[in-house]
């Protein structure tokens, strides 16, 4: 199940930011992502460590992490899939752990499953990390397009109200609902150009000023 959690809290002490960097995680850093998961989700919702290891072995550019002074503080991930598998995962007709067998390179026609965004919920700057990650989504999508990907659609399952609000603000539209354990969750879909335009234009929600605009995503 996709996990979309955007933590809303006020932050004032920007002095706590030392060196903020964005990069594709290494396999070792993938273990840190699982640790972040464990702080928020029960075992039912956590991704299998083998999934992360295999995913990064197949495609090492699906995620970006934000680090503050060398410490991982959050991540966001998009998984490129063929249309049939993409539709199945959004409709919960296939176990999420099995989609790794269908992960594509960022080349040709792909459908992007927005699997998760998560930040360290114990950090007082967690809202800032969320905003920074979201502000980098257009750069990430353009990176994929530069590698030769023709992104046909982006989709996510919003398991929180805030996650749904974020998806809608990106320009994604509700397409259906999926029922998981008796609860209905909205499925949102949209076009990459709309996502890029809406995030860059939605300054009140996602703009972090010029402080991080020039910071590039590195390997």
N, C-alpha and C positions, 0 to 999 in steps of 0.2 A: 504494500500500500504506500502510495506517495505520501510524503510528510511535508506539509506546507505550514510552517509556524513562523509568524513574524511577531516578535515580542515588542510590545509598545511600552516604553518607559521613558521618562525624561532623562536627559544627560546634559551636564554642564561642564564637567571637568575634562576639557579636551587636552589638558596638560598630560593626562595619562597616556596619550598617544605618543609613541616614540618614533618608531619607523614602521609605517603601514605598507605592506606589500601584498600583491595579488599574484598568484601563481597556480599552475597546474600541480596537483599534489603528487608526490612520489608514493611508491607502495608503502613505505614506512609511515608517511603522513596519512595514508588511508586508514591506518589503525587509530590515529587521533580522531578521525571523523567518526569512527565507531564509538569512541569514548564520549564524544559530544552527543551522539544519539542516545547513549545509555543514561545521560543526565536528564533527558526529557521523556523518553519513551519506555514503555514496558517491553518485555521480551517479545511480545506479540508483534510489535510494530518495528522492531529493530531489524536492520539488514544483516544478513548472514555475512560473516567475515570472508568466507570463501567467494561470495558474490563480488565483493569489492576487489579482492585480489585478482580474480579472473577478469573483471571489467577493465581494470587498469592495465592488464596484460594485453588485452585485445585493443583497447582504445584509451590512450593516456591523456586525452584532452576533453573528456566528458565533464570534468569538474574544475572549478577554481576555488581556491581557499583564500581567505584573508588572514594575514598574520600581523600581529602587533608586537614589534620588537622580537621577532623570531618565533613567537608563540601562536599556534593556530587558534583563531577565534571564531571561525565560521566557514561555511562552504555553500556552494550552489552547484547543482548538477543537471545536465541535459543529456539524455541518452538517445542516439540516433538509431531508428528502427525502420524496418519495412512497414508499409501501411497496414498489412494484415495483423502483424504483431502489435503495432502501435494501437490500433483500434481495440484489440483484445485486452491489452493491459488497462486501457482507459475504462473499459466496460467490466473489468475484473473477471475476465474469462480465462485468464492465464495467471499463474503464480508469478509474482514479481521476480522471485529468485531464478526463474527459468528464462527470463528475457535476455540474460547474458549470452545465451546460445545464439541470439539473433542480432547482436549489436553490429552495426555497420561502421565503416570508416566515414569520415566527413568528406564524402565524395559522391556525386550523383544525387539522385532523388532520395531524400530521407525525410522522416517524420520525427520530430523531436519530442520526446517524453520528458517533461520537466519533473524529475523524480523527487527533488527535495531542495529546500533552503533551510539552513539551520545555523544558529549562532550560539555561543556560550551563554547560556541563560543565567549564569552566576556572575557574569561580568557587568559592571555598571554601565559600560559603553555598548551594550548589546544592540541597542536601537541604531546606533551609528554604524556598527558593523553590518547590520541588515541593509541599511540605506546604501552603504558603500558597495556591497555585493550586487544589489539591484542596479546601481548606477553603472556597473560594469557589464551588465547583460548585453547591451547593444554592441559593445566591443567584442564580446564572446561570440555573438551571432555573426558579426562581420568577419571574425577570424575563421569561423566554420565556412562561411561563404567564400572566403579567400582561398581555402584549401580545396575548393571545388564542389562544395555541398550546395545542392538546390533544395533548400528547406521548404517543403510543401506546406507544413503546418506545425504548430506548437500546441501541445495539450498538457493538461494537468488535472489531477483530482484534488479538489480543495477539501481537506478534512477539518479545517477550522474556518470560522467566520472571517478572520483576518486574512487568511490565505485566499479566500474567495474575493475579498475586497481588493487585494493586490492583483490577482489575476484579471479582474474586471478593469482595474486602472491601467493595466498593460494593453487593454484593447481586446482581451480574450472574451469570448461569448459563451454563455451556458449552452450546452448542446443536449445534455441528458443528465440523469441522476443514476448513481449506482448504489445498491443496497449492500452494506457490509455489516454483518452481525446485527441486523435490525435497524441500522442507521442509514439515512440517505445522504450521499455526498455529491456535490455538484461537479460535473465534468466541464471544464472550460477549454475552448479551442480557439485558435486564431492564426493570423499570418505573421511571419517574422517582421515584415516591413512595418506593420502596425505596432508591434511590440517595440521595435527600435524607436519609432516616432513618438509613441506615447510615453515611454520612459524618459526620453530626452526632453520631452515637452512638459512633463509633469514635475516641474521644479519644486513645488512645495512639498511633495511627498518624498522625492528621491534625490534632489540636488544636494550635494555636500559642499557646494562652493567650488572654488578653483583649487582647493587644497589637494584633492586626489584626482582631478580630471586628467592630469598628465601622467599618472602612474600607470604603466603598462602591465599587461599580464605576461609573466615569464614562465619558462619551462622549469 
